[in-house]
């Protein structure tokens, strides 16, 4: 009789362990199944804008593109160190960029040595921008930014 009660205790212990495992599996399967998951699309891939400064003007190529992140790759072909500046051309203009910041765009590089290079990363909204240097005698370049570019959500090997 002692042996029979030992088996029933073992049976109860196995049944209890099985029930605990079933409960744990049920609870874990419910994790992450909420329907309110925000899968916001990624911003567009950044585009590179070739930018050069000489003693007469600033040139940017391309000068027309869609809104989103850009990287101005700058070469200073002038005879003096220059800082490149990107700013909105309409006074009081502001926008909300994809990263949530709101306000006018006004960003610049540190001085770039003659024959040197630099870069400036900017998240541009739709509108018009001036790309200039600290010397008013050098003609600024104009940028025309159109509607937002497509998301990079389904592009592989993106940072």
N, C-alpha and C positions, 0 to 999 in steps of 0.2 A: 504494500500500500504506500509505503514511503516512496517507492519508485514512481508510481502513478501520479502522485501529487507533484513530484519533481518535473515530470513531463508537462503537466498542465501549466505549471509556472513558466516553463520555457516557452510553451505555446503562447501564453499571454504576453510574455516579453517580446516575442517575435511579432505578434499582432500589433502591439503598441509601437514597436519600432517601425513597422510598415506604415501604420497610420501617420506617424510623425513625418516619415519621408514623403508620403503622399501630400500631406498638408504643406510641407516646405516646397515641394514641386509646384503646387497650385499657386502659392504666394509668389514664388519667383517668376512664374510664367506671366503673372499680371504686371510685372515691372516693365516699364517702357511702352506699355500698350496704350497710353493716353492719346487721345486724338488732338490735343492742343499743342503738339510739338511744333515749334516755329522753325521751319526749314527755310530761312530767308536766303534768297539767291545771293551768290557772291558778287562783288563788284566786277565791272569789266576789267579785262586785262590791261595793265598799263601800256601806253604807247610811248615810244621814244620820239622826241622832237629834236631834230638837228638844229642847233642854234649857233650862230657865229656873230662875233662882234669885231668890226673893223673901225678905222678912224672916222668913218662917215655914217654908218648905220648898223642896226641890229637886224639880222635875218633869221627867220624861223621857218622850218619846213617839216611837215605840212603846216599851213596856217589855218586850214579849215578841217574840223574833225568833230566827233561827238563827245559829249560830256563824260567825264570819268577821270581816273588817275592818269597823269602824264609825267614823264621824266624829260626835262630839258637837258640835253647833253650839250654843254657849252664849250666852244673854243674861242679864246681871246686872241684875235689876229691884230689887235691894235697895239699902239706903242706904249701904253700905260696900263697899270692894273685897274680893273673895272669890276664893279659888283652888278650883277644882273638882277633886275626887279620885275616881277609879274604882279599886275594889279588890275582890278576892275576899272573900266573906263567911265562908267556911269556913276556919278556921285550919289551916294546913298544906296547903291545897289547892294543887295545881299542875297545869298542863297543858302540852302541847306544841302550840304554835301552828303554823299552816301554814308560817311562815318558819323553823321549827326551834328557836325559843327555848323553854325549859322553865322553869317556875317560877310562883309566884303573880303575879297581876296587881296592880300598885299604881302608878298613873300619875296625874299631876296637871298642871294648867295653872299658868302664872304668875298672879299676881293680876289679876283682871278688874275694871276700874273700874266704879263705879255707872253704870248705863245704858249700859254698854259691852258688847262682844261678844268672844268668843274661840272657839277650837275645840280639840278633843283627838282625836287619831287613836289608836285602840286595836284590837288584833287579839284578839277575845274567843273563848275556848273555851266548850264547853258547861258550864253551871253557873249559880251565882247571884252577883250583884255588887251592891255598894252604891255609889251615886253621892252624894257628900256634899261639904260645904264645910268650911273650917277652923274654923268656929264650931259647937260642939256643940249650940247652942240651935236651930239650923235643922234640921228633919227631913230625913233622907236619903231618896233614892228607891231603889227596888229594881229590879234588872234580872233577868229570867229568860231565859237563853240556851239555846236548844234545840240539836238536832243541827246539824252543819255544813250551811250553805246550798249550793246547787248551784254548780258551777264556772262561771266566766265564759268558759270556753274557746271557745265558739262564738258569743259576743256580739261584734258588730262595733263599731268606734269606741270601744273601751275603752282606757284608758291602759296 
